[in-house]
């Protein structure tokens, strides 16, 4: 788990650019991953540019249906949208 390496903004950018998640702003950023026209996975990301606490990092991974290693891969670039779709299908 590489939670200390990433900030909340990194997670939001990866979700927007790689998974095409559109976020709504409130107290936090909330967005849905759509698969075949259906809402599949929801993620909540805290606002700000701050390091991510260990529990929050794991929680974001679980929300996307990933383990910590897969979430690391999503943020570091080896995991792309097609691979993500295969994991959650």
C-alpha positions as CSV (number, residue, x, y, z in Angstrom):
1,X,0.0,0.0,0.0
2,X,1.5,3.3,-1.1
3,X,-0.9,5.7,0.6
4,X,2.0,8.1,1.6
5,X,3.1,8.4,-2.0
6,X,-0.2,9.8,-3.3
7,X,-2.4,12.8,-2.5
8,X,-6.2,13.1,-2.8
9,X,-5.7,15.1,-6.0
10,X,-3.8,12.2,-7.6
11,X,-6.6,9.8,-6.9
12,X,-9.2,12.2,-8.3
13,X,-7.1,12.8,-11.5
14,X,-6.6,9.0,-12.0
15,X,-10.3,8.3,-11.6
16,X,-11.3,11.1,-14.0
17,X,-8.6,10.4,-16.7
18,X,-8.4,6.6,-16.6
19,X,-11.9,5.5,-15.5
20,X,-14.0,8.4,-16.9
21,X,-15.6,9.1,-13.6
22,X,-17.3,12.5,-13.3
23,X,-17.3,13.9,-9.8
24,X,-19.9,16.0,-8.0
25,X,-18.6,18.4,-5.4
26,X,-20.0,18.8,-1.9
27,X,-18.1,18.3,1.3
28,X,-16.2,15.6,-0.7
29,X,-15.9,14.6,-4.3
30,X,-18.4,11.8,-5.1
31,X,-18.4,10.0,-8.5
32,X,-19.7,6.9,-10.1
33,X,-18.1,4.4,-12.5
34,X,-20.5,3.4,-15.2
35,X,-20.3,0.1,-17.0
36,X,-22.7,-0.8,-19.8
37,X,-25.0,2.1,-19.0
38,X,-25.3,1.2,-15.3
39,X,-23.8,2.7,-12.2
40,X,-21.4,0.1,-11.0
41,X,-19.0,1.5,-8.4
42,X,-19.1,4.7,-6.3
43,X,-16.0,6.5,-4.9
44,X,-15.8,9.3,-2.4
45,X,-12.6,11.3,-2.3
46,X,-11.8,13.9,0.4
47,X,-11.2,17.5,-0.8
48,X,-7.8,19.1,-0.7
49,X,-4.2,18.3,-1.6
50,X,-3.2,16.2,1.3
51,X,-1.6,12.9,2.0
52,X,-4.1,10.1,2.3
53,X,-4.4,8.3,5.6
54,X,-4.0,4.5,5.4
55,X,-7.6,3.7,6.3
56,X,-9.0,6.2,3.7
57,X,-6.7,4.8,1.0
58,X,-7.9,1.3,1.7
59,X,-11.5,2.5,1.8
60,X,-11.2,4.2,-1.6
61,X,-9.8,0.9,-3.0
62,X,-12.6,-1.1,-1.6
63,X,-15.2,1.4,-3.0
64,X,-13.8,0.7,-6.4
65,X,-13.8,-3.0,-5.9
66,X,-10.0,-3.2,-5.8
67,X,-7.4,-4.5,-3.3
68,X,-4.6,-2.1,-2.2
69,X,-2.1,-3.5,-4.8
70,X,-4.6,-3.0,-7.7
71,X,-5.4,0.5,-6.5
72,X,-1.6,1.2,-6.4
73,X,-1.5,0.0,-10.0
74,X,-4.4,2.2,-11.0
75,X,-2.6,5.3,-9.6
76,X,0.8,4.3,-11.0
77,X,-0.5,3.6,-14.5
78,X,-0.2,-0.2,-15.1
79,X,-3.9,-0.7,-14.6
80,X,-6.1,0.8,-17.4
81,X,-9.8,1.0,-17.9
82,X,-10.2,-2.3,-19.7
83,X,-8.3,-4.1,-17.0
84,X,-10.4,-2.4,-14.3
85,X,-13.6,-3.5,-16.1
86,X,-12.4,-7.1,-16.1
87,X,-11.7,-7.0,-12.4
88,X,-15.2,-5.7,-11.4
89,X,-17.1,-7.7,-13.9
